[in-house]
Amino acid sequence: MSTSLLYQLLQAESTERSIRSIRYQTQVARFQIQRHLQDFDFSQSKVDQQLIH
């Protein structure tokens, strides 16, 4: 097996573990919905949108 193939497999495994970890942590925190920054209403907040983007 080539080194680059092994590297790609390890990267894929690491990414999958990270995704599973985030899913698990979200479930444990009992977040009922996922929220995205693009949906945030900056007009109702003191947060400067230019600092975020």
CYANA upper distance limits for C-alpha pairs under 8 A (distance plus 0.5 A):
  1 MET  CA      5 LEU  CA      7.36
  1 MET  CA      6 LEU  CA      7.57
  2 SER  CA      6 LEU  CA      6.93
  3 THR  CA      7 TYR  CA      6.63
  4 SER  CA      8 GLN  CA      6.66
  5 LEU  CA      9 LEU  CA      6.68
  6 LEU  CA     10 LEU  CA      6.65
  7 TYR  CA     11 GLN  CA      6.65
  8 GLN  CA     12 ALA  CA      6.64
  9 LEU  CA     13 GLU  CA      6.66
 10 LEU  CA     14 SER  CA      6.59
 11 GLN  CA     15 THR  CA      6.63
 12 ALA  CA     16 GLU  CA      6.62
 13 GLU  CA     17 ARG  CA      6.67
 14 SER  CA     18 SER  CA      6.77
 15 THR  CA     19 ILE  CA      6.77
 16 GLU  CA     20 ARG  CA      6.69
 17 ARG  CA     21 SER  CA      6.55
 18 SER  CA     22 ILE  CA      6.75
 19 ILE  CA     23 ARG  CA      6.74
 20 ARG  CA     24 TYR  CA      6.59
 21 SER  CA     25 GLN  CA      6.59
 22 ILE  CA     26 THR  CA      6.57
 23 ARG  CA     27 GLN  CA      6.76
 24 TYR  CA     28 VAL  CA      6.65
 25 GLN  CA     29 ALA  CA      6.59
 26 THR  CA     30 ARG  CA      6.82
 26 THR  CA     31 PHE  CA      6.44
 27 GLN  CA     31 PHE  CA      6.87
 35 ARG  CA     39 ASP  CA      7.72
 36 HIS  CA     40 PHE  CA      7.40
 41 ASP  CA     45 SER  CA      7.61
 42 PHE  CA     46 LYS  CA      7.88
 42 PHE  CA     47 VAL  CA      7.00
 42 PHE  CA     48 ASP  CA      7.83
 42 PHE  CA     49 GLN  CA      6.83
 48 ASP  CA     52 ILE  CA      7.52
 49 GLN  CA     53 HIS  CA      6.97
